[in-house]
Every structure is written in structure tokens, then in C-alpha cells.
Amino acid sequence: MTMANDEMWEWLRSGKVRWGRLATIGKDGFPHVVPLSFFVQGEDIIMNLRNQRWANVRRNPKVGLVIDGGRDMSDLRGATMQGTARIVDSPAEVLELTREGARRRGVAEDQLPTEPRPGMVYMRFHPSKVATWDYAKRAR
């Protein structure tokens, strides 16, 4: 069973799942897959980039992402996505995303950063191809 598009976005925004595995392509042509936290803005997935993943996305912005969650196969749900990432590196946008990410982690407004951390870069990813699954629907 699958999730409808609106169901998937609702699940991703719920905060019940916070980690995804980002796949980029290294300069050697092999996949580079790393687990990263994320948050959702509209229908974009926002992730922090640094080091190898930043270099990979700069070189080739085509990425894949898998987000899933559940205790076991009976309630496993998830989405696999493909699309083109956009690097966000302007100080104003980086600060905005840093503050939003902190808010979603429960940081109080008066404790939010007032300037971007040097070298901080984000990825804004709007998937163009999505496949979902929801094994809990089988039991219904």
C-alpha cells in the first residue's frame, strides 16, 4: 500500500520522523549515502550540507532521498524521492533556515541564532519523482 501525496507531506511535517538518507554522486561516480536530519518547508525538504555532500551537490545537483520510519515491517512507512537540489548559501537565507530548524527542535525565540554560522550551507530539495509505502495499511 502507498501513501497519497498529501498524506506523505502530512507525515513528513508531523515531526514523527526526523532522519533521511541523502544519496549524492561522488566525483568517482559512486553513490555517497549519509543519514541527515531534515525539516519541511512547504513541499521542500531542507537539509544542512557540508564537506563531501556539499561538494557532490555542487558538482551534480541530482539527488535521491529515502525517509522511512516504523517499529517493524507491520507499521513501516516511507518515501523514496528523486530530484534536483538547490544549494542555499546566501547569509540571509542560511540564517532564516538555521532559525527555522532551531525552532522546530524546540529552541526558544530569544535563544535563536542572530547570525549564520560561518560556512553553513543548506540544501532545498523539491522532489520531482516520489514513491511511497505504508505497510500499516495492509492490516486495516
Buried (B, 14 or more C-beta within 10 A) or exposed (E): EBBEEEBBBEBBBEEEBBEBBBBBBBEEEEEBEBEBEBBBBEEBBBBBBEEEBBBBBBEBBBBBBBBBBBEEEEBBBBBBBBBEBBBBBEEEBBBBBBBBBBEBEEEEEEEBBEEBEEEBBBBBBBBEEBEBBBBBEEEE
